[in-house]
Amino acid sequence: MYCKTLSCVFDAAFDPSDDTWSAIYVYRDGNVHTIDAGFATEEEAEACALAERDRQLEDNDQFGVGA
């Protein structure tokens, strides 16, 4: 999922070396950052990535008052 506010993509990536998924975010410049790894399913990794997006938005006060 692309986040316009943070200008990066939060997603899941498959690691074929151990058949697990990683939660990642990618900035517009192409730098990939792994949030966490070792998830059994893509859905678990995506949920982790979206939780990180929410945390970053909150840290940057992007939710505003009453959000």
C-alpha positions as CSV (number, residue, x, y, z in Angstrom):
1,M,0.0,0.0,0.0
2,Y,1.4,3.4,-1.0
3,C,1.2,6.1,1.7
4,K,1.2,9.6,0.2
5,T,1.9,11.3,3.5
6,L,5.1,9.3,4.1
7,S,6.0,8.9,0.4
8,C,6.6,5.2,0.7
9,V,5.1,1.8,0.1
10,F,4.3,-0.6,3.0
11,D,4.1,-4.2,1.8
12,A,5.1,-7.8,2.2
13,A,8.0,-9.6,0.4
14,F,8.5,-13.3,0.0
15,D,11.9,-14.8,1.0
16,P,12.4,-18.0,-1.0
17,S,15.5,-19.0,1.0
18,D,13.3,-20.0,3.9
19,D,9.8,-19.8,2.6
20,T,8.7,-16.9,4.8
21,W,7.4,-13.4,4.4
22,S,8.9,-10.1,5.5
23,A,7.1,-6.8,6.3
24,I,8.9,-4.0,4.4
25,Y,8.6,-0.4,3.4
26,V,10.2,1.2,0.4
27,Y,10.9,4.9,-0.1
28,R,10.6,6.6,-3.4
29,D,14.3,6.4,-3.9
30,G,14.1,2.6,-3.8
31,N,15.6,2.0,-0.4
32,V,14.0,-1.1,1.1
33,H,13.7,-1.4,4.9
34,T,12.7,-4.6,6.6
35,I,10.3,-4.0,9.5
36,D,10.2,-7.7,10.6
37,A,10.7,-11.1,9.0
38,G,9.8,-14.7,9.4
39,F,6.1,-14.5,8.9
40,A,4.3,-17.7,7.8
41,T,1.8,-15.8,5.6
42,E,1.7,-12.8,3.4
43,E,-1.3,-11.5,5.3
44,E,0.6,-11.5,8.6
45,A,3.5,-9.6,7.0
46,E,1.1,-7.0,5.4
47,A,-0.6,-6.5,8.8
48,C,2.7,-5.8,10.4
49,A,3.7,-3.4,7.6
50,L,0.4,-1.5,7.9
51,A,0.8,-1.3,11.7
52,E,4.2,0.2,11.1
53,R,2.7,2.7,8.8
54,D,0.2,3.7,11.4
55,R,2.9,4.0,14.0
56,Q,5.0,6.3,11.7
57,L,2.0,8.4,11.0
58,E,1.3,8.7,14.7
59,D,4.9,9.6,15.5
60,N,4.7,12.3,12.9
61,D,1.3,13.6,14.2
62,Q,-0.4,12.9,10.9
63,F,-3.6,11.6,12.6
64,G,-4.5,15.0,14.1
65,V,-6.8,15.7,17.0
66,G,-9.5,13.2,17.6
67,A,-8.3,10.7,15.0
